[in-house]
Amino acid sequence: VIKLYSFKGARTGVKDRKGRTALHRAAEKGHGGAVKLLLRGGASTHTLDMEGRTPLHWAAVNHHSHIVKMLLKEEARNSTVDSNTVERLALFRAVQKNQHSVVAALIDRGTDINVHNKKHYTPLLLACEMGKAESAEVLMEKGANLGTRTPAADTALHLAVQAGAASIAALLLSKGMDTNLRNQAEETPLHVAALRNHGKVLWGYFPNNDNQHLHFSSDYKPCYHKHPNTF
Protein backbone atom coordinates (compact mmCIF):
# COMPACT_ATOMS: atom_id res chain seq x y z
CA VAL A 1 0.00 0.00 0.00
CA ILE A 2 2.81 2.42 0.91
CA LYS A 3 4.57 1.65 -2.36
CA LEU A 4 1.35 2.35 -4.28
CA TYR A 5 0.85 5.66 -2.46
CA SER A 6 4.43 6.71 -3.18
CA PHE A 7 3.85 6.18 -6.86
CA LYS A 8 0.71 8.31 -6.63
CA GLY A 9 2.62 11.16 -4.96
CA ALA A 10 1.13 10.87 -1.49
CA ARG A 11 2.47 13.50 0.91
CA THR A 12 4.73 11.86 3.46
CA GLY A 13 4.60 14.85 5.81
CA VAL A 14 0.89 14.62 6.65
CA LYS A 15 0.32 14.38 10.41
CA ASP A 16 -2.35 12.60 12.45
CA ARG A 17 -4.11 14.06 15.50
CA LYS A 18 -1.02 13.36 17.62
CA GLY A 19 1.19 15.23 15.19
CA ARG A 20 2.84 12.06 13.93
CA THR A 21 3.73 11.31 10.35
CA ALA A 22 3.69 7.91 8.68
CA LEU A 23 7.42 7.72 9.38
CA HIS A 24 6.78 8.25 13.10
CA ARG A 25 4.31 5.37 13.07
CA ALA A 26 6.48 3.01 11.04
CA ALA A 27 9.51 3.75 13.21
CA GLU A 28 7.46 3.22 16.38
CA LYS A 29 6.31 -0.20 15.21
CA GLY A 30 9.66 -1.28 13.79
CA HIS A 31 8.39 -1.71 10.23
CA GLY A 32 11.68 -1.59 8.35
CA GLY A 33 10.22 -1.99 4.88
CA ALA A 34 7.79 0.87 5.41
CA VAL A 35 10.52 3.10 6.85
CA LYS A 36 12.73 2.41 3.84
CA LEU A 37 9.99 3.29 1.37
CA LEU A 38 8.97 6.42 3.27
CA LEU A 39 12.55 7.66 3.37
CA ARG A 40 12.89 6.96 -0.32
CA GLY A 41 9.73 8.99 -0.83
CA GLY A 42 11.25 11.99 0.93
CA ALA A 43 9.89 11.64 4.47
CA SER A 44 11.70 13.90 6.94
CA THR A 45 13.57 12.33 9.84
CA HIS A 46 13.43 15.59 11.82
CA THR A 47 9.67 16.15 12.04
CA LEU A 48 8.43 16.58 15.61
CA ASP A 49 5.11 15.26 16.86
CA MET A 50 2.98 16.97 19.51
CA GLU A 51 5.23 15.53 22.22
CA GLY A 52 8.31 17.00 20.55
CA ARG A 53 9.55 13.60 19.43
CA THR A 54 11.12 12.50 16.16
CA PRO A 55 10.85 9.12 14.41
CA LEU A 56 14.30 8.34 15.82
CA HIS A 57 12.96 8.74 19.35
CA TRP A 58 10.11 6.30 18.77
CA ALA A 59 12.45 3.76 17.21
CA ALA A 60 14.82 4.02 20.16
CA VAL A 61 12.20 3.94 22.92
CA ASN A 62 10.79 0.74 21.43
CA HIS A 63 14.25 -0.81 21.01
CA HIS A 64 14.09 -1.07 17.22
CA SER A 65 17.84 -0.89 16.65
CA HIS A 66 17.51 -1.66 12.94
CA ILE A 67 15.26 1.38 12.51
CA VAL A 68 17.65 3.57 14.51
CA LYS A 69 20.41 2.50 12.14
CA MET A 70 18.31 3.26 9.07
CA LEU A 71 17.31 6.71 10.29
CA LEU A 72 20.85 7.68 11.23
CA LYS A 73 22.10 6.44 7.89
CA GLU A 74 19.50 8.60 6.16
CA GLU A 75 20.55 11.65 8.19
CA ALA A 76 24.17 11.03 7.22
CA ARG A 77 23.22 10.68 3.56
CA ASN A 78 21.56 14.09 3.61
CA SER A 79 24.33 15.74 5.59
CA THR A 80 27.60 17.34 4.57
CA VAL A 81 29.41 15.62 7.44
CA ASP A 82 30.40 11.99 7.95
CA SER A 83 28.23 9.41 9.68
CA ASN A 84 30.23 9.50 12.92
CA THR A 85 29.67 13.24 13.19
CA VAL A 86 25.96 12.76 12.50
CA GLU A 87 25.72 10.30 15.38
CA ARG A 88 27.64 12.60 17.72
CA LEU A 89 25.37 15.51 16.83
CA ALA A 90 22.35 13.25 17.34
CA LEU A 91 23.64 12.37 20.81
CA PHE A 92 23.90 16.00 21.88
CA ARG A 93 20.49 16.72 20.35
CA ALA A 94 18.95 13.82 22.27
CA VAL A 95 20.47 15.09 25.52
CA GLN A 96 19.10 18.59 24.89
CA LYS A 97 15.62 17.16 24.40
CA ASN A 98 16.09 14.67 27.25
CA GLN A 99 15.30 11.78 24.93
CA HIS A 100 17.10 9.30 27.14
CA SER A 101 16.07 6.28 25.07
CA VAL A 102 17.79 7.81 22.04
CA VAL A 103 20.82 8.59 24.19
CA ALA A 104 21.02 4.94 25.26
CA ALA A 105 20.50 3.64 21.72
CA LEU A 106 23.23 5.84 20.29
CA ILE A 107 25.73 4.83 22.95
CA ASP A 108 24.86 1.17 22.44
CA ARG A 109 25.60 1.69 18.73
CA GLY A 110 29.09 2.84 19.62
CA THR A 111 28.75 6.62 19.60
CA ASP A 112 31.53 8.14 21.71
CA ILE A 113 29.99 8.83 25.11
CA ASN A 114 32.71 11.33 26.03
CA VAL A 115 32.80 13.27 22.77
CA HIS A 116 33.17 17.07 23.04
CA ASN A 117 31.05 19.64 21.21
CA LYS A 118 32.17 23.11 20.08
CA LYS A 119 31.83 24.41 23.64
CA HIS A 120 34.09 21.57 24.80
CA TYR A 121 31.20 19.99 26.70
CA THR A 122 30.63 16.26 26.85
CA PRO A 123 27.06 14.91 26.71
CA LEU A 124 27.14 14.46 30.50
CA LEU A 125 28.26 18.04 31.12
CA LEU A 126 25.47 19.26 28.84
CA ALA A 127 22.88 17.11 30.61
CA CYS A 128 24.00 18.46 33.98
CA GLU A 129 23.97 22.08 32.82
CA MET A 130 20.47 21.72 31.36
CA GLY A 131 19.12 19.68 34.27
CA LYS A 132 18.20 16.70 32.07
CA ALA A 133 18.07 14.11 34.83
CA GLU A 134 17.03 11.03 32.84
CA SER A 135 19.70 11.59 30.21
CA ALA A 136 22.33 12.25 32.87
CA GLU A 137 21.40 9.00 34.60
CA VAL A 138 21.68 7.01 31.38
CA LEU A 139 25.06 8.56 30.60
CA MET A 140 26.38 7.71 34.05
CA GLU A 141 25.04 4.17 33.84
CA LYS A 142 26.73 3.76 30.45
CA GLY A 143 30.09 4.82 31.86
CA ALA A 144 30.45 8.52 31.06
CA ASN A 145 33.62 10.07 32.45
CA LEU A 146 32.71 11.97 35.62
CA GLY A 147 36.06 13.75 35.66
CA THR A 148 35.61 15.93 32.58
CA ARG A 149 35.41 19.69 33.04
CA THR A 150 34.26 22.72 31.10
CA PRO A 151 36.77 25.35 29.89
CA ALA A 152 35.90 27.23 33.11
CA ALA A 153 36.92 24.13 35.09
CA ASP A 154 33.34 23.43 36.21
CA THR A 155 32.71 19.78 36.99
CA ALA A 156 29.48 17.93 36.29
CA LEU A 157 28.54 18.60 39.91
CA HIS A 158 29.14 22.35 39.55
CA LEU A 159 26.81 22.40 36.53
CA ALA A 160 24.10 20.30 38.18
CA VAL A 161 24.17 22.60 41.20
CA GLN A 162 24.01 25.71 39.00
CA ALA A 163 20.92 24.27 37.33
CA GLY A 164 19.32 23.45 40.67
CA ALA A 165 19.13 19.83 39.53
CA ALA A 166 19.03 18.16 42.94
CA SER A 167 18.42 14.66 41.56
CA ILE A 168 21.46 14.85 39.28
CA ALA A 169 23.60 16.25 42.08
CA ALA A 170 22.48 13.44 44.38
CA LEU A 171 23.34 10.83 41.75
CA LEU A 172 26.78 12.34 41.20
CA LEU A 173 27.38 12.33 44.95
CA SER A 174 26.32 8.69 45.13
CA LYS A 175 28.92 7.95 42.44
CA GLY A 176 31.61 9.40 44.68
CA MET A 177 32.02 12.75 42.95
CA ASP A 178 34.59 14.90 44.74
CA THR A 179 32.68 17.74 46.42
CA ASN A 180 35.74 19.88 47.01
CA LEU A 181 36.97 20.37 43.45
CA ARG A 182 37.17 24.04 42.51
CA ASN A 183 36.49 25.83 39.24
CA GLN A 184 38.44 28.79 37.85
CA ALA A 185 36.59 31.09 40.25
CA GLU A 186 37.88 28.95 43.14
CA GLU A 187 34.32 27.83 43.89
CA THR A 188 33.35 24.35 45.01
CA PRO A 189 29.89 23.07 44.05
CA LEU A 190 28.77 23.88 47.59
CA HIS A 191 29.75 27.53 47.11
CA VAL A 192 27.64 27.63 43.96
CA ALA A 193 24.64 26.06 45.71
CA ALA A 194 24.87 28.58 48.54
CA LEU A 195 25.28 31.54 46.18
CA ARG A 196 22.21 30.51 44.22
CA ASN A 197 20.23 29.56 47.32
CA HIS A 198 19.43 26.10 45.97
CA GLY A 199 18.12 24.64 49.21
CA LYS A 200 17.30 21.16 47.90
CA VAL A 201 20.79 20.80 46.49
CA LEU A 202 22.37 22.02 49.72
CA TRP A 203 20.28 19.64 51.78
CA GLY A 204 21.43 16.79 49.55
CA TYR A 205 24.96 17.40 50.73
CA PHE A 206 24.02 16.82 54.34
CA PRO A 207 21.24 14.19 54.56
CA ASN A 208 22.34 13.40 58.10
CA ASN A 209 23.62 16.87 59.00
CA ASP A 210 27.13 15.48 58.76
CA ASN A 211 29.36 18.08 57.15
CA GLN A 212 32.66 17.17 58.73
CA HIS A 213 34.12 15.84 55.48
CA LEU A 214 33.76 19.17 53.70
CA HIS A 215 36.22 22.03 53.85
CA PHE A 216 35.35 25.72 53.53
CA SER A 217 37.60 28.70 52.99
CA SER A 218 37.83 30.95 56.03
CA ASP A 219 36.11 33.84 54.27
CA TYR A 220 33.13 31.92 52.91
CA LYS A 221 30.22 30.44 54.86
CA PRO A 222 27.28 28.62 53.20
CA CYS A 223 24.01 30.48 53.63
CA TYR A 224 22.35 27.59 55.53
CA HIS A 225 24.56 28.39 58.54
CA LYS A 226 22.64 31.61 59.03
CA HIS A 227 19.23 30.34 57.99
CA PRO A 228 19.00 26.64 58.86
CA ASN A 229 15.21 26.53 58.67
CA THR A 230 14.67 28.14 55.28
CA PHE A 231 14.72 24.95 53.20
N, C-alpha and C positions, 0 to 999 in steps of 0.2 A: 504493500500500500504506500509506504514512504517513497519507494522508488518511483511509483506511478505519479505521486504528487510532485516529486522533484522534476519529472519530465513536463508536468503541466505548469511549472513555475510557481508552485505554492510558496508563500512567504514563510521563511523559517523563523522569523523574529516575532511572530504573533504570540501573545501571552494569554494565559488563562486567568481565572479570577484570583489566583494566588501570585500572579505576575511571572509565572514560569513558562518558558518556551518548550518546544518539543525536545530540544537538546537537554534542558533541565530534567525532563521526565525520563528520557532515555538513559541519561547518566545516572539518575537516581536508581533506576531498576537494573542497571548493568547490562543493557541491551547493546552490545558492541556493534552489531551490524547496523542498527538504527543510528547510532552515534556516528559511525563512519560515513553513512549516506548523508546525514544532516550536515556534517562538516564539509563534505564534498559539495553540498548544495549552498554553502556559504553561511551556515549558522555561526553566530558569534559565541566564542567561549567566555566572553567577559560580561554578558548580560546578567544583571542582578534581578532577582525576584523581589517580592514584597518584604522578605526577611533579610534582604541584602546579601543573598547567597548566589554564587555562580554554579554552573554545572559541575565544575571541579569540586566544589564543596560537597555537593550531593553524592558524587562518586566516591569521595574520600570517606564521608561519614557512614556510608553503607559498605565500605571495605571492598569496593570494586577497583582493585589495583590495575586491572587491564584498561579500564576506562580512564583512570588517572593518567596512565602512560599515554594513551591516545590523545587526550586533551593537551597534555604538556607538549607532545610532539607537534600538535597542530599550532600551538602558540609559538614554538620555536620556528616552525616553517614560515610563519607570518612575521617573524621578527628579524631585525638586522643583527641580532647578537646570537651567539652559539647556544646550544641547548642547555649547557651547564649554567650559563648566565640566566637563562629563562627560569630554570628551576630555583636558582638563588633568589631572583626577584620575586618569584611566586611564594617563596618561604617568607620573605619580609612582608609581602602583601597579606598573607594569611595571618601573620602575627598581628599586623595592624588592625585587621578585621576580627581578631580573636577566633579565627576558624581553626580551632585546635585539632580537629580531625584532619584537615588539610596539612597542618604542620606535621602531625605524626606520619601521614602518608608520604610526604616529601622526604622526611628524614629516613623513613624505612626504605625509600627508593635510593638512598645514598647521597642525598643533598647534604653538603657540608653544614653541619649544625653550628659551627663556630665561624662561619664566613662573616666578613665585615662589609658593611655598606659604605656609601660615600662619606658618611659622618663618622666612620670607624666604629660603628656599633655592631655588635653581634645580634642575632635574633633574640637572645635572652635579655640583653641590655635594653633592646627596644621594647620587649614585653614588659619589663619592669618599669621603664619610664612611662609607658602608656597605661599601666595598671591592668594589663591583660592577664588575669590570674590563671585561667585555664591553659592558655598557651604557654605561660611561664612554667606551669607545673609539668606539662608535656615535655618541654625542652629540658627541664631538670631530670625528669625520669629517663629521658633518652641520652643523658650524659653530657649536656652542655657544660662548657668550662665555666665554673663559678668565679674564676680568678681574673677574667678579662675586665678591662677598665675602659672608660671613655677617654678622649683626649684631655679632659679636665681631671682625670684620675678618679672619677666617681666609680664606685663598684656597683654591682647589681643591687646591693642593699641600699646604698645611697639613693639610687634611682627609685626603688620601690618606696622608700620613705618619703622622698620628695612628692611622689604621686599619691601619698596617703593610702597606699595599697597594703593594708595590714595583713591580709592573707598571704600575699607574696613574701612580705618581710618575715612572717612567721615560718613559712616554708624554708626560706633561706637560712634562718636561724637554726631550724631543725636539721639542716644539712651541714651545720658546723661553720657557717660563714663567720669570718672574723669581724667582730663588732667594733674593733678599735682601729681599723684601717682608715687613713685620712686621705682626703682629696687635695687638690692643689690649694684650696682655701684653708687647709689644715683642719677641716671639719670631719668628724666621725659621723656615721649615720645617726647616732643619737643627738648630736648637735643639730643636724638638719631637722629631725623630728621635733625637737624642742623649739627651734626657730619658727617652724611652721605650725606649731601647736597641734600636731597630729596625735591626739590623746590615745586613740586605739593602738597606734603604732608604738607609742611610748610604753603603754601598758603591756604590750607583747614582749617587751624586753624584760619585764620584771613580773612574771606570772605569780611568783611566790614572794614578791618584795625582796628578792635577793639581788642586790646590785654590787656585791663585793668584788665581782670579777671584772668590773668595768673601771676604767681610769679616766678622770676628767682633768683638764687643764685647770690651774689654780684660778684663772680669771673667768671661767665659764661654768655656770651652774644650770642644769636643766630646769625648765620652768615648773615641772611637777614638784620640785622641792618647796616652792613658795605656795603652790596651789594644789595640794595633794587630793582634793576632793572635787576637782573640776572635770574629771573624765567620766 
